[in-house]
């Protein structure tokens, strides 16, 4: 089945006449701005398994943009202009396994932000502008194996946010301004007790005695 690339062509809408048997579609580097309702269904692309829409100036995704894409397992929305998780649009993709939202100006992840994608295995939220993640943000992600929240503005993270992630095998926390006080103690102990790999150790912003320390301590 064909893979189709339509990268860096200044497209403002999905191109016409794409083979309906296409399983992998890469339309990164365009000027889409908005994914409308039934965007892929109207183009006859119901066999898509992977969609890459990186760096395409996306500011909004209609709740019905991915309607009828029953085989979709990967969506890459990295380096766009989304200010929130497109939770409602993800209702149509219950079997999604890999979601990349890195590099979007998302500041908060609400409770249940990923409730419609319980099959997620990989989630990338790095290089956003996160300042807050609700303790129940990942509550539905029982199968999640990889979580990236590096290079954000997080100062603390409730232990309840991640302790339900029983399948987690990789986590990236570095390049956040962590306040290494007692609130982070449970998180630190959980990471150690569960032996969660984190390739780069996070460092502390405060208190002053720990500033720049290459690992979170309390």
C-alpha positions as CSV (number, residue, x, y, z in Angstrom):
1,X,0.0,0.0,0.0
2,X,1.4,3.4,-0.9
3,X,3.0,6.0,1.4
4,X,2.3,9.5,0.2
5,X,4.5,12.6,0.9
6,X,3.2,16.1,0.2
7,X,5.7,18.0,2.3
8,X,6.7,21.7,2.0
9,X,4.4,22.6,-0.8
10,X,2.6,25.6,0.8
11,X,-0.7,23.6,0.8
12,X,-3.6,25.2,2.6
13,X,-5.9,22.2,2.2
14,X,-5.5,18.5,1.7
15,X,-4.4,17.7,-1.8
16,X,-6.9,16.1,-4.2
17,X,-6.5,12.7,-5.9
18,X,-4.5,10.9,-3.2
19,X,-4.7,7.1,-3.7
20,X,-7.5,5.9,-1.4
21,X,-5.4,2.9,-0.4
22,X,-2.8,5.2,1.2
23,X,-1.8,4.1,4.7
24,X,0.9,6.7,5.6
25,X,0.3,10.4,4.7
26,X,2.9,13.0,5.4
27,X,1.7,16.6,4.8
28,X,4.2,18.3,7.0
29,X,5.7,21.8,6.3
30,X,2.5,23.2,4.8
31,X,0.1,26.1,5.7
32,X,-3.0,24.2,6.7
33,X,-3.9,26.3,9.7
34,X,-7.1,24.3,10.3
35,X,-8.2,20.7,9.9
36,X,-11.9,20.8,9.2
37,X,-14.6,18.2,9.9
38,X,-14.3,15.0,7.8
39,X,-11.0,16.4,6.4
40,X,-9.7,12.9,5.5
41,X,-13.0,11.2,4.9
42,X,-14.0,13.6,2.2
43,X,-10.7,12.9,0.5
44,X,-11.5,9.2,0.6
45,X,-8.5,8.4,2.9
46,X,-10.2,5.9,5.1
47,X,-7.3,3.4,5.2
48,X,-4.9,5.8,6.8
49,X,-2.8,4.3,9.6
50,X,-0.3,7.1,10.2
51,X,-0.7,10.9,9.6
52,X,2.2,13.4,9.9
53,X,1.2,17.0,10.0
54,X,4.3,18.6,11.5
55,X,5.1,22.3,11.2
56,X,1.9,23.2,9.3
57,X,0.7,26.2,11.3
58,X,-2.2,24.3,12.7
59,X,-4.1,26.4,15.2
60,X,-7.3,24.3,15.4
61,X,-8.5,20.8,14.7
62,X,-12.3,20.3,14.3
63,X,-13.7,17.6,16.6
64,X,-14.7,15.6,13.6
65,X,-11.5,16.0,11.6
66,X,-10.5,12.3,12.0
67,X,-14.0,10.8,11.5
68,X,-14.1,7.2,10.3
69,X,-10.3,6.7,10.4
70,X,-10.7,3.4,12.2
71,X,-7.2,2.1,11.4
72,X,-5.3,5.2,12.7
73,X,-2.5,4.3,15.1
74,X,-0.2,7.3,14.8
75,X,-0.7,11.1,14.6
76,X,2.2,13.5,14.5
77,X,1.1,17.1,15.2
78,X,4.5,18.4,16.3
79,X,5.7,22.0,15.9
80,X,2.3,23.5,15.2
81,X,0.4,26.3,17.0
82,X,-2.1,24.3,19.0
83,X,-2.8,25.7,22.5
84,X,-4.6,22.7,23.9
85,X,-4.8,18.9,23.5
86,X,-7.3,18.2,20.6
87,X,-9.2,15.8,22.9
88,X,-12.5,15.9,21.1
89,X,-10.9,15.2,17.8
90,X,-9.3,12.1,19.3
91,X,-12.7,10.6,20.1
92,X,-12.6,9.2,16.5
93,X,-9.2,7.4,17.1
94,X,-9.7,5.0,20.0
95,X,-7.0,2.7,18.8
96,X,-4.3,5.4,18.5
97,X,-0.9,4.2,19.9
98,X,1.5,7.1,19.2
99,X,0.7,10.8,19.6
100,X,3.2,13.6,19.1
101,X,2.2,17.1,20.3
102,X,5.8,18.3,20.9
103,X,6.6,21.9,20.1
104,X,3.1,23.3,20.4
105,X,2.3,26.2,22.8
106,X,0.2,24.1,25.2
107,X,0.3,25.4,28.7
108,X,-2.0,23.0,30.6
109,X,-3.1,19.4,30.3
110,X,-6.6,19.0,31.9
111,X,-8.2,16.1,33.7
112,X,-9.1,13.4,31.2
113,X,-7.2,15.1,28.4
114,X,-6.5,11.7,26.8
115,X,-9.5,9.8,27.9
116,X,-10.5,8.9,24.3
117,X,-7.2,7.3,23.4
118,X,-6.7,4.6,26.1
119,X,-4.5,2.5,23.7
120,X,-1.7,5.1,23.6
121,X,1.8,3.6,24.0
122,X,3.8,6.7,23.2
123,X,3.0,10.3,24.1
124,X,5.3,13.3,23.4
125,X,4.6,16.6,25.1
126,X,8.2,17.9,25.0
127,X,9.0,21.5,24.0
128,X,5.6,22.8,24.7
129,X,5.0,25.5,27.3
130,X,3.5,23.3,30.0
131,X,3.1,24.9,33.4
132,X,0.5,22.5,34.8
133,X,-0.5,18.9,34.4
134,X,-3.6,17.8,36.2
135,X,-3.1,14.8,38.5
136,X,-5.8,12.9,36.5
137,X,-4.5,14.0,33.0
138,X,-3.1,10.5,32.2
139,X,-5.5,8.4,34.3
140,X,-6.9,6.6,31.2
141,X,-3.5,5.7,29.7
142,X,-3.0,2.3,31.3
143,X,-0.8,1.0,28.4
144,X,1.5,4.0,28.1
145,X,5.1,3.0,27.8
146,X,6.9,6.3,26.9
147,X,6.1,9.8,28.2
148,X,8.1,12.9,27.2
149,X,7.5,16.1,29.1
150,X,11.0,17.6,28.8
151,X,11.8,21.2,27.9
152,X,8.7,22.7,29.4
153,X,8.0,25.2,32.2
154,X,7.0,22.7,34.9
155,X,8.0,23.4,38.4
156,X,6.3,20.5,40.1
157,X,4.4,17.3,39.3
158,X,2.0,15.5,41.5
159,X,3.0,11.9,42.0
160,X,-0.6,10.8,41.3
161,X,-0.1,12.2,37.7
162,X,2.2,9.3,36.8
163,X,1.8,6.5,39.4
164,X,-1.1,5.0,37.5
165,X,1.1,4.4,34.5
166,X,2.0,0.8,35.3
167,X,3.5,0.1,31.9
168,X,5.8,3.1,31.7
169,X,9.3,2.1,30.6
170,X,10.7,5.5,29.6
171,X,10.2,9.1,30.8
172,X,11.9,12.4,29.9
173,X,11.7,15.1,32.6
174,X,14.8,17.2,31.9
175,X,14.9,20.9,31.0
176,X,12.1,22.0,33.3
177,X,12.6,24.5,36.2
178,X,11.8,22.0,38.9
179,X,11.3,23.3,42.5
180,X,12.9,20.5,44.4
181,X,10.9,20.7,47.6
182,X,9.0,18.1,49.6
183,X,6.2,18.0,46.9
184,X,8.5,16.3,44.5
185,X,9.7,13.7,47.0
186,X,7.0,11.1,46.2
187,X,7.7,11.5,42.5
188,X,11.4,11.0,43.0
189,X,10.8,7.9,45.1
190,X,8.3,6.5,42.5
191,X,10.9,6.9,39.7
192,X,13.5,5.1,41.8
193,X,11.3,2.3,43.1
194,X,9.8,1.6,39.7
195,X,13.2,1.9,38.1
196,X,11.9,4.2,35.3
197,X,14.6,5.0,32.8
198,X,15.2,8.7,32.2
199,X,18.1,9.2,29.9
200,X,18.8,12.8,31.1
201,X,18.5,13.6,34.8
202,X,16.3,16.5,35.6
203,X,17.8,19.4,37.5
204,X,16.6,21.8,40.2
205,X,15.8,25.5,39.9
206,X,15.1,25.9,43.6
207,X,15.9,25.8,46.5
208,X,19.2,27.7,46.0
209,X,21.3,25.0,47.6
210,X,20.2,22.6,44.8
211,X,20.2,25.0,41.9
212,X,21.7,23.3,38.9
213,X,21.9,19.9,40.6
214,X,21.8,17.2,38.0
215,X,19.1,15.2,39.7
216,X,15.9,16.0,41.5
217,X,16.5,15.8,45.3
218,X,14.5,16.7,48.3
